[in-house]
């Protein structure tokens, strides 16, 4: 029986592509989004809060990924959802993919650089340990080339749906696999958010271009990682 709900709301500044002062999202849009919510695969790229974001010189968006990992002898799932809106130089598997080299047009520069990350797990961890998980989630941004620029409000929240009645908590020295899985899932989600995004033109004509997938494949092949 639920007695209270405590919503957590996050945001990033997508002013490069969006008219953020217009307050286009009102009660009607919120109700429609809640009614349309469903289980199943999560849409990625230019959807929802990712419609107006820019990342690493390309069009950013929503990305997701997950891992299954053993924590304290129990298989656990770690899922990551990201909204990418930050600067830097895209890297995949360590290979630099600069927007200024791969695009025929100028790279997009985000306004109010930020990345929002949500990590969900069923691992047997408490609030203090989840804080450590959230820290690792932000660390994963460096793997895809984030520069953590001044003004970049990058943050992560983490929660667990573990039922304490089913068993005790994991010890701190059992958390390294969970940390590694979190960083892997977040890094993949960040990459997915960019690769799934499409070229988008904002109301003032400013454009964020999609990653040119063929050129990315060429560079990765040349580097011997695919």
N, C-alpha and C positions, 0 to 999 in steps of 0.2 A: 504494500500500500504506500503510495507516494504522498508525502505531506508537503514537501517544498520542492521547487525547482530553482536552481541557481545558474542562470545562463552566463556564459563567458563569451564576450564579443571581442573580436580583433579586427584590425584593418591595416591596409597599406595605401599609400597615396598613389592613385593611378591618374594623376592630373595630366600626364603627358598625352594620353589618348581620350580622357573623359572630361566632361564638363562637371567637375565635382561639386560646384556650388549650386547646381540645379536641383539636387536632392531628388533624383528621379525614382529612387526606391521608396515607396510608401507602403501603407497598410495593405493595399491590394496586391502588390508584388510579394510582400512577405507571406501573406496567407496563401497565395498561389504556389509559392515555393514549398511551404510546409505541406500542402495538400499533394504536391507532386513528388514528395520525397518517397523513395522506395529502396529496397535492398537490391543487391546485384552489382555489376561492374560500375565503377565510378567514372563519369565522363571527365576527360582531361583536355587541356589546352584552353582555348578561348571560351570558357563556359563560366557562368556564375560570376563570382568575384574575380575570376581571372580574365574576364572579357577585356579589361582595359590596361592590363599590366605589361611591363617590359622587363626583360632580364638579359643581362650579359650582351647587350646590343641588339638582341633579337626580340621578337614578340614572346612574352612570357605567358603565364597562365596557371592552371591547376594541374597538379601531378600527384600520382599516388603509387605506392609500391609496398610490399610486405615481405617478411621473412619468418620462417619457423626456426626456433632455436631452443636448445635445452638449457633450462634454468633450474638449478637445484634439483636435477634429476627428472624434471617434468618438461615435456614439449610445450613451448609457448609460442604465441604468434605476436609479432610486432608489425603494426601497420602505420604508414606515414601518409599524411595529406599535406600538400604544400601549396602556397600561393606565392609565385615568384615575381619580384618586382625590384631587382637590385642590379648593381653594376659589377663590372669585372670582365674577364676574358673566358669564354666558355672552354671547358676542358672535358673531354670524354676519355676515360681510361688513360688519363695523363697526357693526352694529345691536345695541344692548343688549337682552338678553332676560332680565331679572332673575327668578329663581325666585320671589321674594316677590310679584311682580306677576302672573306667569302661572299660578301654581299656586293652587288653592283651598285647599290644605292647606299646612302649614308646610314650608319647604325643609329638605332634609337637610344636616346639617353633618358632614363627614368627620372621622374620628378619625385623627390622624397623617397629615395632608395629604401626598400624594406623587403623582408621575406617573413612570411608567417608559416609556421610549421606546427602541425598537430600530430602527436604520436599516441597511438592507442595500443594497449597490450592487455593480455590476460595473465601476465607474469605475477608471481606473488611478491609484490613490492609495496612499500609504503610511500607516503608523501615525500619524505626526505630523499628516498632513493629515486623517486620519479623526477625530482629536481635534477639529480645527476644525469638521468636519461635525457632530460630536456637540454642540458648543456651539451651533451654529445651530439644531439640533433643539429644544433647550430654549428658545431665543429664541421659537420659534413658538408656545409656550404663551400668550404675551402677546396674540397675535392673537385668541384665543378667550376672553380675559377672565381668565386666571389672575392671582391677586394675589401669588403667590410668598410666601405667608404664613410667618411664623416657624414653624419646625417642619416646613415642607414639604420633603421629601427628593426633589426633582425631579432626575432625571438621565437621561442618554441614553448608549447605547453604539452604536458604528457599526463595521461591518466591510465588507470588500470581497472578492469572489470573483474579482477580476481575476487572471489568470495572468501573472506577470512575463515568462514566456517568449514571450508574444505581443506584447510591446512595452514601451517605457519608461513612466515615470510622467509624469503631467501636471505642468506647472510651477505654482507657486503662483498666478501671475497669470492662469491659465486656470481657476481654481476657482469664480469668482463664479456662473456658471450652475448649478454643482452645489450651491452653498450655497442659491441661490434655490429650486431644485427641492426640496431637502430641507425647507426651511421650508414650502413649499406643500403637500407631501405630508403632513408632520406635522400641519399645521393642519387639513387635511381629515380625517385619521385621528382627531384629537381630536374634531372635530364629529361624525363618524360614530359614535364610541363612545357618545356621549350620545343621538343621534337613534335609534340602533338598540336602546337599552336599554329594558327594561320595568319597570314598577313592581314593587318587591321589598320583601317584609316579612321582617325578620330574626327570629331565634329569640326575642328579647325584645320583639317587637312593634314595634320601630322600623321606620319605613317610608321608603324613598327612592322618590320619584315620577318616572315617566317624563316627559320633555318633552311638553307638550301641542302636538302637531304643528300642529293647526289654528290655534292662537293664534300660533305661530311664523310660519306662512305669512301670517297677517293683518298682523303687524308688519313682516315683510319686504316685503310688497306695499305697505304704507302708506309705507315708506321708499323705495320704487321700485327695490329691488334684485332683485326677481323679476317 
